[in-house]
Amino acid sequence: MKITFGNKIEEKVLFVSVSPKNKDEIEKEKGIKTLYLKCDEQEKMNLRKLYLLVRKMVVSAKGAKAKKISFNFSDFKFKNLGVSDVELGEIIGTQLDFANYEFVEYKTPPKEGFDFIEEIIIAGADRETQKAILKGHAVAQEVNKTRTLSNIPGGDMTPQILAKSAKDAVKNLPVKVTILGEKEMEKQNMRAILSVGHGSDEESKFIIMEYFGASKKEKPVVLVGKGVTFDTGGINLKPSSSLLGMNMDMSGGAAVIHTIALAAKLKLKKNIIGLIPSVENMASGKSYRPGDVIRSMSGITIEVLNTDAEGRVILADALTYAKKYNPEVVIDIATLTGAALVALGERASAIFTDDDKLAKDLEVAGEKTGDYVWRLPMWEEYENEIKGSLGDYTNIHNKDSRYGGAIYGAIFLYQFIKGQAEGEKNMKWAHIDMAPRMTAMAGENLAQGALGSPVRLLYKFIEEYK
């Protein structure tokens, strides 16, 4: 989709207005077709409602078979938003592309073509606001690429293909991509990743992306993304109804790939490392088994009580690897638990951290971008429920309780991020369980399928992090 700027309302372009007075005047005086976007109680407008309104404009125009639309930027300058024109411009630029997206790669095009907006003409935006709109446009493009990557069926997305996708995403950008195969991971003692991948004929990969937009003396932000390209549950096989959508179990990895691509494209002056352990969790004679004890890269042993809790197992090695970079902060992103969905519904990802400021920074970034998050507890008392009898820690509650699953996933991961040796400090860390925001929900004015979370949040957090 192309975004252009101009103050003239053109003929043969659908004009969108939130003011019924403007609609009547324009159609009467200039004969230009106008779409009135109903917006009651404008004095109660807030950012959450604004995101939906901007998307509704695009969805309504697509429904009207429009290819080009125009609108006045001032129509969206509601009094109570509490944002500058530049901030508003970035929001609008992001939401326009976000709403225009639909995954059609496997559909036969209709004779008249798919209903996409090809161009949007925005009037009344000054130069700085125009730059912000185009920045938002760039953000949305990477979010939509994340959605496409996550939407690809499991038969067409393997660890090898995900690794290639990471390279393709940053082609001609100042990002170094290194791919470790199984032999290289064996040398690194990354047996947690290797164990999960044993059941598949597809070779597991460990994807490393390095972007240095600042001095290499500055500590990097390390993003760790779960890259399970298909999750059957392994020996603890999922029921049939739960297998659909498991091609998206690499959505955390996809988000990391395109957050780094976005940072490089926008020349963000920060250092960012992306680590993506990528496997298929398949059931076969070679699969890791319930009752297995795995010695992870850290030396900590993992007692496997359920092979369908595989994401945390592969992330354990990735979090240990993150320590090599002496990071400023580590954030892991994963479609980790259905329990997070049970706890929060579909409107926010769960976050876990022992750092109050980090939690607040992520919450603020979420509100600014629409990638909402909500903090859940991670008290040390919960560690009692993951202490193993054969190994150091169990990969689910040691009594197989169905309660608090998202918390126990986070507590498990915490064991691999905190200081192990005497005097070793804990790394500043947050875990984002994005399972609730893996796919779009009804009423969001977005296409079905992957949502591309939390690319917007991650970029905004890193951009503003001090």
C-alpha positions in Angstrom: 0.0 0.0 0.0 1.3 3.4 -1.0 0.9 6.5 1.3 1.0 9.9 -0.3 0.3 13.4 1.0 -1.7 16.3 -0.5 -4.4 18.9 0.3 -6.5 18.4 -2.7 -9.4 16.0 -2.5 -9.3 14.1 -5.8 -12.1 12.8 -7.9 -12.4 9.0 -8.2 -10.9 8.6 -4.8 -13.1 7.6 -1.9 -13.0 10.3 0.7 -13.4 9.2 4.3 -14.8 11.5 7.0 -15.7 11.2 10.6 -17.9 14.3 10.3 -21.3 13.9 8.8 -21.3 17.7 8.0 -18.1 17.3 5.9 -19.7 14.4 4.1 -22.8 16.4 3.0 -20.8 19.4 2.0 -18.2 17.5 0.0 -20.8 15.4 -1.9 -23.0 18.4 -2.6 -20.3 20.9 -3.6 -17.7 18.8 -5.2 -19.6 15.6 -6.2 -16.9 13.4 -4.5 -18.0 10.1 -3.2 -17.6 10.1 0.6 -17.6 7.4 3.2 -18.9 8.6 6.6 -17.1 6.8 9.5 -19.5 6.9 12.4 -17.8 8.0 15.6 -20.1 8.7 18.5 -19.1 10.4 21.7 -15.9 11.8 20.3 -15.1 13.4 23.6 -14.6 9.9 25.0 -12.1 8.9 22.4 -8.9 7.3 23.7 -6.0 5.4 22.1 -7.7 2.0 22.3 -10.7 3.3 20.5 -8.6 5.2 18.0 -6.8 2.0 16.8 -10.1 0.4 16.0 -11.4 3.6 14.3 -8.5 3.9 11.9 -8.7 0.2 11.1 -12.5 0.5 10.6 -11.8 3.2 8.0 -9.7 0.8 5.9 -12.0 -2.2 6.4 -15.0 -0.2 5.4 -13.3 1.2 2.3 -12.2 -2.3 1.3 -15.8 -3.4 1.7 -16.8 -0.6 -0.7 -14.3 -2.0 -3.2 -12.3 1.2 -3.1 -8.7 1.0 -4.3 -7.8 4.6 -3.3 -9.0 6.6 -0.4 -8.2 10.0 1.2 -8.9 11.7 4.5 -8.0 14.7 6.5 -5.4 14.1 9.3 -7.2 16.7 11.4 -10.3 14.5 11.5 -8.4 12.2 13.9 -7.0 14.9 16.2 -9.4 14.2 19.1 -9.1 16.3 22.2 -8.6 13.7 24.8 -5.9 11.5 23.2 -3.0 13.1 25.0 -0.6 12.6 22.1 1.3 15.0 19.8 0.6 15.2 16.1 3.9 13.3 15.5 2.8 10.5 17.9 -0.6 10.4 16.3 0.9 10.2 12.8 3.0 7.2 13.7 -0.1 5.5 15.2 -2.2 6.2 12.1 0.5 5.1 9.7 0.8 1.8 11.5 -2.9 1.0 11.8 -3.6 1.8 8.1 -1.3 -1.0 6.9 -2.2 -3.2 9.8 -5.8 -3.3 8.7 -5.1 -3.6 5.0 -3.3 -6.9 5.4 -4.8 -10.3 4.6 -3.0 -13.6 4.1 -3.9 -14.7 0.5 -0.8 -16.5 -0.6 -2.6 -19.8 -0.9 -5.9 -18.5 -2.4 -6.8 -18.3 -6.0 -7.2 -14.7 -7.0 -10.7 -13.7 -8.1 -11.2 -12.2 -11.5 -11.6 -8.7 -10.0 -8.6 -9.2 -7.8 -8.4 -9.1 -4.0 -9.9 -6.2 -2.0 -6.8 -4.3 -1.0 -6.4 -0.5 -0.7 -3.6 0.4 -3.1 -3.1 4.1 -2.1 -4.1 6.4 0.7 -3.8 10.2 0.3 -3.6 12.1 3.6 -4.3 15.8 3.7 -3.4 18.3 6.4 -0.3 16.7 7.8 2.8 18.9 8.3 6.3 17.7 7.3 7.2 16.1 10.7 3.9 14.4 11.0 4.3 13.0 7.4 7.6 11.5 8.5 5.9 9.9 11.5 3.2 8.5 9.3 5.8 6.9 7.0 7.6 5.6 10.0 4.4 3.9 11.2 4.0 2.6 7.7 7.4 0.9 7.9 6.5 -0.5 11.3 3.3 -2.1 9.9 5.1 -3.5 7.0 7.4 -5.6 9.2 4.5 -6.5 11.4 2.7 -7.8 8.4 5.7 -9.8 7.3 5.7 -11.3 10.7 2.1 -12.3 10.2 2.9 -13.9 6.8 5.8 -15.9 8.3 3.6 -17.2 11.1 0.6 -17.9 8.8 2.6 -20.2 6.5 1.4 -23.8 6.9 3.6 -26.2 8.8 4.3 -28.3 5.8 6.0 -25.3 4.2 7.8 -24.0 7.3 10.6 -26.0 8.8 13.6 -24.9 10.9 15.7 -24.8 7.8 13.1 -22.5 6.0 12.8 -20.3 9.1 16.6 -19.9 9.1 16.5 -18.9 5.5 13.6 -16.5 6.2 15.7 -14.8 8.8 18.5 -14.2 6.3 16.0 -13.0 3.6 14.4 -10.6 6.1 17.6 -8.7 6.6 19.1 -9.0 3.1 21.2 -5.9 2.3 20.8 -4.6 5.9 23.6 -4.3 8.4 22.6 -7.5 10.3 24.8 -10.5 10.7 23.0 -13.9 10.6 24.6 -17.1 11.8 22.9 -20.4 11.7 24.0 -23.3 14.0 23.1 -26.8 12.9 22.8 -29.8 15.1 26.6 -30.6 15.0 27.4 -27.0 16.1 24.8 -27.1 18.9 26.2 -30.4 20.1 29.6 -28.7 20.5 27.9 -26.0 22.5 26.2 -28.6 24.7 22.7 -27.3 23.7 21.1 -30.6 24.4 17.8 -29.1 25.5 17.1 -27.8 22.0 18.5 -31.0 20.4 16.3 -33.3 22.6 13.1 -31.6 21.6 14.0 -31.8 17.9 15.0 -35.5 17.9 11.6 -36.7 16.9 11.6 -34.9 13.6 13.3 -35.7 10.3 13.9 -31.9 10.0 17.2 -30.7 11.4 17.0 -28.3 14.3 18.6 -24.9 13.9 19.7 -22.1 16.2 19.4 -18.7 14.5 21.6 -15.8 15.7 21.0 -12.3 14.4 23.3 -9.4 15.4 22.5 -5.7 14.7 24.9 -3.1 16.1 23.4 0.3 15.6 25.4 1.9 18.4 28.9 1.5 19.7 29.8 -2.2 20.3 30.8 -1.0 23.8 27.1 -0.5 24.6 25.4 -3.6 26.1 22.8 -5.0 23.7 19.2 -5.9 24.2 18.8 -9.6 23.5 15.5 -10.9 22.1 14.9 -14.6 22.4 12.1 -16.0 20.2 10.5 -19.5 20.4 10.8 -21.1 16.9 8.8 -24.3 17.0 7.7 -24.6 13.4 5.1 -27.2 14.2 4.1 -28.6 17.5 2.4 -32.0 17.7 3.0 -32.2 21.4 5.4 -35.0 20.9 4.8 -38.3 22.8 2.2 -36.3 24.8 0.3 -35.8 21.6 -2.2 -33.0 21.4 -5.9 -33.7 20.7 -7.0 -33.1 17.1 -8.7 -29.8 17.9 -5.5 -28.4 19.4 -3.3 -29.3 16.5 -4.8 -26.7 14.2 -2.8 -23.4 14.4 0.4 -25.1 15.7 2.2 -23.9 12.6 2.1 -20.6 14.4 4.1 -21.9 17.4 7.1 -20.1 15.9 5.4 -16.7 16.2 7.8 -15.5 18.9 10.8 -16.3 16.6 9.1 -14.5 13.6 8.6 -11.4 15.8 12.3 -11.4 16.7 13.3 -11.7 13.1 11.2 -8.7 12.0 11.9 -6.6 15.0 15.6 -6.7 14.1 14.8 -6.1 10.5 12.7 -3.1 11.4 15.4 -1.7 13.7 18.0 -2.0 10.9 15.7 -0.4 8.3 14.9 2.6 10.6 18.6 2.8 11.6 17.8 2.6 15.3 20.9 3.6 17.3 20.8 0.5 19.6 22.5 -2.9 19.7 20.1 -5.8 19.4 20.7 -9.5 19.3 18.1 -12.1 18.2 18.3 -15.7 19.3 15.8 -18.2 17.9 16.0 -21.9 18.7 14.0 -23.6 16.0 12.7 -27.2 16.0 9.8 -29.4 15.1 8.2 -31.2 18.0 7.2 -34.5 16.4 6.1 -37.8 17.7 8.3 -40.7 16.5 10.5 -43.5 17.7 13.3 -40.9 18.2 11.2 -38.4 20.2 12.2 -37.3 23.7 10.0 -39.0 26.2 8.2 -38.2 29.4 10.6 -39.1 32.2 13.7 -38.2 30.3 16.3 -36.1 32.1 18.1 -33.6 29.9 21.3 -31.8 30.8 20.9 -28.3 29.4 23.7 -26.0 28.1 23.7 -24.3 31.6 24.4 -27.7 33.3 21.0 -27.6 35.0 19.1 -30.8 34.4 15.5 -30.8 33.2 13.1 -33.6 34.2 10.6 -34.0 31.4 7.1 -34.6 32.7 5.3 -33.5 29.5 6.8 -33.4 26.0 4.2 -30.8 25.0 5.9 -28.2 27.3 8.7 -28.1 24.8 9.0 -24.3 24.2 10.4 -23.6 27.6 12.9 -26.5 27.1 14.4 -25.0 24.0 14.3 -21.5 25.4 16.4 -22.7 28.4 19.4 -23.2 26.1 18.8 -19.9 24.3 18.6 -17.9 27.5 21.9 -19.5 28.6 23.4 -18.6 25.3 22.2 -15.0 25.8 24.6 -14.6 28.7 27.5 -14.6 26.2 26.6 -11.1 25.1 26.6 -9.5 28.6 23.2 -8.0 27.8 21.6 -4.9 29.2 18.3 -6.7 29.1 16.9 -10.0 27.8 13.3 -10.4 26.6 12.0 -13.8 25.5 8.9 -14.0 23.4 6.9 -17.3 23.1 3.5 -18.8 22.4 4.2 -20.7 25.6 1.0 -21.6 27.3 -2.7 -22.0 26.8 -2.9 -21.1 30.5 -2.0 -17.4 29.6 -5.0 -17.4 27.3 -7.2 -18.8 30.1 -5.9 -16.1 32.5 -6.2 -13.1 30.3 -8.5 -13.9 27.4 -7.4 -12.7 23.9 -6.7 -9.0 24.6 -3.3 -9.0 26.2 -0.1 -11.0 26.4 1.2 -12.0 29.8 4.5 -10.6 31.0 6.7 -11.9 33.8 9.7 -10.2 35.4 11.3 -9.5 38.8 12.1 -6.0 37.7 9.3 -3.5 38.4 10.7 -0.8 36.1 11.1 -3.2 33.2 7.5 -4.3 33.7 6.3 -0.7 33.7 8.3 0.1 30.6 6.8 -2.8 28.7 3.3 -1.9 29.8 3.8 1.7 28.6 5.1 0.5 25.3 2.1 -1.7 25.0 -0.4 1.1 25.5 1.4 3.3 23.0 1.4 0.7 20.3 -1.7 -1.4 20.9 0.4 -4.5 21.7 -1.1 -4.8 25.2 0.5 -6.7 28.0 -0.4 -7.5 31.6 1.9 -8.6 34.4 1.4 -11.8 36.3 3.2 -12.8 39.5 6.4 -14.7 39.6 7.1 -15.1 43.4 9.9 -17.4 44.5 7.5 -19.6 46.3 6.3 -21.0 43.0 9.8 -22.6 42.5 8.8 -25.4 44.9 6.3 -26.7 42.4 9.0 -27.2 39.6 11.7 -28.9 41.7 12.4 -32.3 40.3 12.9 -35.7 41.9 15.2 -37.1 39.2 16.5 -33.8 37.8 16.9 -30.3 39.0 13.6 -28.8 37.6 10.5 -30.3 36.0 9.2 -28.7 32.8 5.7 -28.5 34.2 4.2 -28.4 37.7 5.8 -31.4 39.6 2.3 -32.7 40.6 0.9 -32.2 37.1 -1.5 -29.6 38.4 -3.7 -27.8 35.8 -3.5 -24.5 37.8 -1.1 -21.6 37.1 0.5 -23.1 34.0 1.7 -19.7 32.6 3.4 -18.9 35.9 5.2 -22.2 36.1 6.4 -21.8 32.6 7.9 -18.4 33.5 9.3 -19.7 36.8 11.0 -22.5 34.9 12.6 -20.0 32.4 13.8 -17.8 35.3 16.1 -20.6 36.5 18.2 -20.2 33.3 18.4 -16.5 33.5 19.3 -15.9 37.1 22.9 -16.1 38.4 24.1 -19.6 38.9 27.6 -19.2 40.2 28.3 -17.5 43.5 28.4 -13.8 43.1 26.9 -14.0 39.6 24.1 -11.4 39.2 20.7 -12.0 37.7 20.3 -10.7 34.2 17.6 -8.1 33.7 14.9 -10.2 32.0 11.3 -10.4 31.0 9.2 -13.2 29.6 6.3 -12.4 27.2 3.8 -15.2 26.9 2.2 -14.1 23.6 -0.2 -17.1 23.3 -3.3 -14.8 23.9 -2.2 -12.6 21.0 -1.1 -15.2 18.6 -4.1 -14.6 16.3 -6.6 -11.8 15.8 -9.9 -11.9 17.6 -13.3 -10.9 16.4 -14.1 -7.2 16.5 -10.5 -5.9 16.0 -11.1 -4.9 12.4 -8.2 -7.2 11.3 -7.9 -10.2 9.1 -8.1 -13.7 10.6 -4.8 -15.4 11.3 -1.5 -14.4 12.9 -1.4 -11.0 14.5 2.3 -10.2 14.4 2.6 -9.5 18.1 4.6 -8.1 19.8 6.8 -6.4 17.1 5.3 -3.0 17.7 5.8 -3.3 21.4 9.4 -4.6 21.1 10.4 -1.8 18.7 8.9 0.9 20.8 10.4 -0.5 24.0 13.9 -0.7 22.5 13.6 2.7 20.9 12.7 4.4 24.2 14.7 2.2 26.6 17.3 4.0 28.7 
